[in-house]
Amino acid sequence: MATVLSVSGSPSVSSRTAKLLRHLDARLAAQGHEVIPLDVRTIPADALLGADFQHPAIVEATGLFARADGVVIGTPVYKAAYSGVLKALLDLLPQYALAGKTVLPLVTGGSTAHVLALDYALRPVLNSMGAAHIVQGWFTLDKDIITGQDGSVTVAPGTAEALAQVVDQFSAALGRTPLLAVAG
């Protein structure tokens, strides 16, 4: 099927955003997609903040974006927008790094007061990077992501159903190929 890059834009080691993404990655893998996880926090800060385009970690991340057919981008909300670490990475990617790609934006936050960050902060930058198709994203409340003692993740029932639906829509969009005009 398709290659999916699953990007966590959380700076936290114990990130609910990353745990949610890895939970959703399993659904995409079960649908036959190759899923490649990328936690932006693992990229050296000096490379991100120093805009070191030649740093091996930046070169590798750029290559992962180029290789992907689709990209899932998850971020916690900070100050009514996506995380700074995600912003730093997106700024270092080529202008049209998402050209021809299907993108699923996901946002996590502590309150529904931040739900608009999805459409007013994250979606415009994804659009500006040339995404071919940005599917309906989803905002998930932190309280709806439950981590077990063993590291397992459970998502609250109503949220789990909604997330399954947006992930399935993303998966279906990956399978669509653009129609080419046939010259007569």
Secondary structure, DSSP 4 states (H G I P E B T S, - for coil): --EEEEEE----TT-HHHHHHHHHHHHHHHTT-EEEEEEGGGS-HHHHHTT-TTSHHHHHHHHHHHH-SEEEEEEE-BTTB--HHHHHHHHHS-TTTTBT-EEEEEEEESSGGGTTHIIIIIHHHHHHTTBSEE---EEEEGGGEEE-TTS-EEE-HHHHHHHHHHHHHHHHHHH--PPPPPP-
